[in-house]
Amino acid sequence: MSDSRKLGDDFQRHPLMPSKALLIYSADSYVGYCDVLYEHLTRISCEINVIEVVDDLREPRLSKAQREKWGVSFPEDSVRIVAERELPEWIVESGADFLFLGLPGRKVFYICNILHEFPNTNASMTVATGFPGLQYYMRFTGLFWRSFVDQLLFTDPHLFRLARKWLSLLPLPTANCVLLGSPRLKKVPPRSNACNRKYIVFFEQNEIPASSHGRFELARQLAVLADLHAERTLLIVARNSSGEASNHKTLENMRLAHILQEREGRTVEVFNGNWMTIADDIEFAVSISSTALLEASILQIPSFSIPVEEEPTSPFDAARFFQRLGFERQLGELAGSRPLKPVARAADFLAPLDINALPQVLTRRPKPRYPTRPYEIVLRGWCIALAKTLDRAFRFFNR
């Protein structure tokens, strides 16, 4: 951990604030949290280490374009690349008193269950994690996997309220829930009054639709949409480019730009940067199941979900959520001259970043953590089984 660094000596550290922090993220989904935490921790003169986790050291790391897309400001040379299998040892050896686990829920659950096996683990370490995006078909499983940390960060006010209710019922110590808001929405500037906006944007999801048939049908609809608005440019905002790391992967021949060219004979522009920098140039945005629809709506960009006739197979598919929230539009509804308006209910499910919540996140544990007892491991497993049952029931009744 020799590449750690102390910054921001002009701010006095509160006695309950951490003096040494370890921020961990995997691929692109969680790096926004790390960036917000890094910025605040430097202001309190905290020693900070940052780790990017990969399954294999031969895999690509977060690219420069991805750092710009997610608004990452911490230095690239401060990041150490660590293989996932070595992560528990790195956590223990860090000696950190604040740990952020920017990992998928299942991996957070695993680390929380094994840290007690290492005798050198800092018992006073505050452990935090957060949700990277929407939790629809996995709301209970995603919640319970993450519930055995100290601080659980939310972007979704609705899920935040649900979590506080359900976690209070579990027969175990669970996380303190904090509505931090979206790291992507650090600022919510007013929408400009521009009359001639250049783009119609489609937010691409690598795994949704999951089938080739669904992606072919989606490409056909995008071709129709481009024809309906020939005076504007159809712009595909990609999740990631070829060769870039992502928690959500796709085959190159299943990318929508490739399908549009091969099957529809159309060449479309693909944008792999931070789309918020061109927000004022977007007339309206469409997708199927992307948190970006909520982000764009908060920024007052009319944003809609277009239906594709396919039974959801991915647990990350939230198309039904957007339908029930009033986002779904048929192509014909997007073709008229009537002004389009953003869906107001987006604010019920995505909150802008609340910097004032950070001191609560970074507060040290009131007392050292005791070793996890065997019966607690069993009860945690029971909680996960219950969560999966609840999610299956929710999926059944919300087809």
C-alpha angles and dihedrals in degrees: 000000000000094000094068118122142201119221141165100043091168089077121075115229117234112234091243094050121097122264096196125032136186116200117193129186136169119216116315107318100080105028092096091065090050091051093053092046092046092053093051095042092054089056091059093048093249121166106242135197122184124201128190110203122215131177089228129015089230091065120100119265126222106300128227090252091053091049089054092045093055094040095244113178104171114104116272091221090059091066121093119201112225131180113240094239090060096048100097091055091049091051092051095044093049092071087209121166091202123047127181114195107202093183138117113280097254091056092047088053091050094051093047089054097050105037091087089062090070111078093203095058112128102248091199094056115126110222119205136175137165146201116267097202146329120347108199114138089019099044097123098035092046090048098047094045088058099037099092097070125092100245123028115192123210135195094182117074091199094053089044091059092044091051095051089053098046100038090055087063097055117103092230140068107275139184129290105245117227125185097215097159130221117324086210092062100060088142132020105200120189116267113259120240094235113154101198111050116181107212145060103196130208117196105215122215116201096213101033119107088027100195127070089234091056093048092048090052091048091051090051091053092049089053089053091047091052090053092049089056102034091153090067135056121251105225122191113209103208125215088221140336128250110291095017123123120253138159086226113056135186139182114262092238090055095059110115095234089056093047092048090053097043100040105023100031093234131132112209133184117255121204119201100173135085102303091199088074089066096039093120090056094057116098092188139333133226137188139142106237114355132134084218088076088064092044092051092047091053086053088053094250110141103246130182144178118232117209124240117191099241132117108243110254101165118080086220093060108113098167090121090053091056091046092055092045091057099254098117118107133172115230091251090060089058094050103069130092093243111117114257120227131202119253107258095206091070088089089064090065105032128042128194117246114287107205090185089069094062098084088058090051093050098045112122122246112275090230136006118281114253120222113277108258121227093246090054091056088052092048091049089054089050090052091053091049089051091049092052090050091051091049092049090051091048091050092049094051094042101053 
